[in-house]
Amino acid sequence: MTDLLDVKDLWVRFPTRKGRFDAVRGVSFRLGRERLGIVGESGSGKSMTGRAILRLIRSPGQVEASHIRLDGENLLDKTEAEMRQVRGQRISMVMQDPKFSLNPVMSIGEQLTEAYRLHARGGRAEARRRAVEMLEAVAIRDPERVMRAYPHEMSGGMGQRIMIAMMLIPDPELLIADEPTSALDVSVRGQVLQIMDRLVQDRGMGLIFISHDLNLVAQFCDRVMIMYAGRVVETCEAHKLHEAQHPYTRGLLNSLPRFDAPQNRLEVLRRDPAWAAAPVKGPVA
């Protein structure tokens, strides 16, 4: 399998009053045209890893890596102007809170057509047609009405679907989805996951799926990378996630309710400071 993305020894650092804080510490992984899940608690470095790939960490934050290669091109060697051609067109990212990612003074239709015309260089009529198609694809019932609406008129779930549609309009090579289904009900979540799955299968797109939902990741992704304290502690095939051996992964799994194994009381996750420095278990993702 040819690598679409190759990340080697990625670090994200922030200066604080108490000294340097390492939000991401030595993360390395490779991604083909497949679905890679990244799971872990809040603050484990999942979202920072996704943002660092797109070089969206602003000063005083610092991003360092041996390389971040997309189709063999090192993104760290590109200028900011060159990175603007990468963002959206080659790599898209669905942020965790879509309501703050949409422009409050522009209609939904204006933002969707702008995203298409910026990357595809198409005309207004073609951009509008594509925008309506993508809104329909993410299960929005009345896309014409939504095209005329503004972000404040949308619910959280609607805003999340609109952001997914906006990121998919340019047909990117890689989609980084940060909790893309957290505000969606079960039926719509299934529809959105089917859309992403079809893109990976039919268009040969790569997907990095960042989530807290271990069961969802196990069902939807091909491989899983578990992060703790800014580093990868274990990697495994998604269908074998429930067989993971690292105590942190076991603790996350055991803290979830299960219909097939009901318990009177769920386990409390116990953390060991040694996990932050121990060697990674499993093959490199």
N, C-alpha and C positions, 0 to 999 in steps of 0.2 A: 504494500500500500504506500503510495507516494504521500509524503508529508505536505499538507497544506500550510500548517503553522508549526514552527519549531522554536520553542522558548527555552533558553539555557541560562540558569543561574540568575533569575530575576530577583531584584531587591527594590523595595520601595521604602524610602526613609523620610522622616519628618523631624526637624529640630524642635525640641520642647525646652521648657525652663529647667527640666530635670535631666536634660541631655537628649541624645538622639533616640528616636523611637523607630524600630524596624517593623513596619506594618506587613511587609511581605519579605520573606527571608529565604533566598536561594531556591526559588521554585523553578523546576524544569519539567517540561512535558512536550510531547509531540501530538499533533492532531492531523488526522487524515480527513477525508470527506465522510464524516461520521458524526455521531452525537456523543460528546464528552460532558458528563455531569461533574460539577464541582459542588461539594456539600461541606457543611461545617456550621458551627454556631455563629451568631452575629459577632463580628470583630475578628473572625479567623483569617481574613484577608481575601475572601472570594471576590468581592466587588472590586477591591483594589487591584487584583490581578487582571481583571477584565479591562479596567480603565488604563492600567499601565501598558497593556498591549497596544491600545490606541493612542498612547502618549497623552492622556487627558489628566495626568497628575500635574497640577500647577505649582509654581514656586510658592513657598519654600520647599515643597516636596521634591524629592530627588528619585529618579528612576535609573537604575544601573542593571546591566545584564551583559553576559558574554555576547548574546545576540537574540533578537526577536525576528525571525525570518518568516515572511509570507511569500510562498511560492519561490523561495530561494533569495528573496530580497530582504536585506536587513533594514527593518524599519527605524532602527536607531541612527542609521546613516542619512536618513531623509531630512530635508528642511521642513519647517512648519508649513510652507506653501505646498510642498509635495505630500505631506501628511493629510492636508485637506482634500487631496484627490483620493487618498486611501479611505478616509472616513466616509461612511455612507455608500460610496461606490463599490469598494472592495470588501470592507468590513463595516457592518452595521451593529449598533448596540442598542438594545431595548433597556432603558434605565428602570430602576426599581420603582420609582414613583412617577408615573407618566404625567400627572397633573402639573408637575413643576417642569416638565420637559417640553410642554406645548406653549406657544406664544399666546398670552391671554388677549392680545389686541388684534389677532388675525383669526379669520374663520378657519374651520377645520379644512375646508376645501382649498383655501389659499395655501395652507401649510403643506398639504399633500401634493398639490400640483407643483409647488415650488421645489419640493424634494425630488420629484420626477424630472422636472425641466433642468434642474441644476446638474444632475448626473447623466441623464439620457439625452439632453439637448433636443427634446421633442417640442412640438407645438402645443398651444393651449388646449386644443380640442383633444389631441392624443393624451395629454397629461390628465385632463379631466376624466376621460374614459378609463384610464388606468387607475386613477384614484377611486372611482366608483367601483371598479372591479375588485380592488383590494379590500375596500370596506365590506363588500359582499362576502369576500373570501374569509373574513374574520367574523362572520355571523352577525353583521349589523343589518337589521331588517329594512330600514328606510334610509339608504345611503344618500339619497338626494337631500333629505332634510338635514342629515348630519353634515353634509358638505356646506350647508348654509349656517350651521350653528357655530358657537364659540366654545372654547374649552370649559368655561364656568358652567355651561349648560349640561355638561356631560357628567355622568356618575364616574366613580373610580374605575369600575369594570369597563365602561365604555371608553374612558380615556386610555386604559391599558390596551384595548383592542385597536384603537386608532393609532397608538404609537407603534404597535407591531406592524400594522398596515403601512405606516410611513417608512419604517426601516426596511420592509421587504420590497417596496416599489422599485428601487434601483437594481434588483436582482444581485445582491452581494455574493461574494465567494464564501464569506464567513459571517455568521450571525452570532453575536454574544448576547444572550438573553438573561438578564438579571431579574430573577423572580417574575417571569413574564405572565404567570397565571395566578398570582397570589390573590388578586381581587376578582377573580372570575368564579362563577358557579360551576358545579361539576360538569354539566352538559356542555357549556360553552368552552370550558377548559379542555374537554376532550376534542372539540372541534379545532381549537387553536393548535393543540398538539399534533393533530392530524395534518394541519397545514404545514407545520414545521417539518414533520416527518416526510411529507411529500416533497418538500423542497430539497431535503437532504438526498432522498432517493432518486428523484427525477432530474434535478438540476446539478447534482454532485456538489452540493453546498456543505460546508462544515458548520457545526453548531456547538457552541459552548453554553451549556445549560446550567446556570447558577441557581441553586435552590436550597431551602431548608428541609424540603419534603423528601426524605430518604426513600419512602415507598414509591413516590412518583418517579424519582430518578431511576430507581431499580427497574421500573416497568418501561420507561421511555427511552433511556440512554443505552449506548453500547458499552461504554466504560465509565468508571467513576473515580474521581480523585478526591480524597478526604483531606481537608485542611484543618490545622489546629495551630493557633498562635502564629499565624503568618507563614507556615510551612506545610508541605505535604507530608502526612504521616503514613498514608497507605493508598495504594491504587489497586483496583480490581475490575474484573468484568462485571457489568451491571447486574446480570442475572445471578451472579454469585455474591452480591453485596451482603446478603443475610448470612453468608458463611465467612465474613471478614473476621480476622484474628486480632487486630490491634485493639487494645482495651478501650481506647477512645471511641473507635467505631462501634464496638460492642456496646459501650455505654449509651451512645446515641440511639442505637437500634432498640435497646432494652427500655429506653425511656418513652417509647412510642406504644400507644395502645394497639392491640391486635385482636381481631375478631376470632381468629383461629386458636389463640392462646390467651384467653382472658385472665387477668390477674386482679387481686384485690387492691394492690398498691403497686404503682409503677416505680421502677428503680430510679434513684437520684444519681446523676452523672458525677462520678468522682474523678478529679483531675490530678495528674501527677506532673510536677515540674520537669521531670526527666523526659516527657514526651516531646518537649520543645527542642531537644538536642539529639534524641535517638535517631539512628539511621532509618530511612524510609523502608517500609515493608511493601513487598509486591514489586512487579515490574514497573519501569518508568512509563508513565502514561503517554 
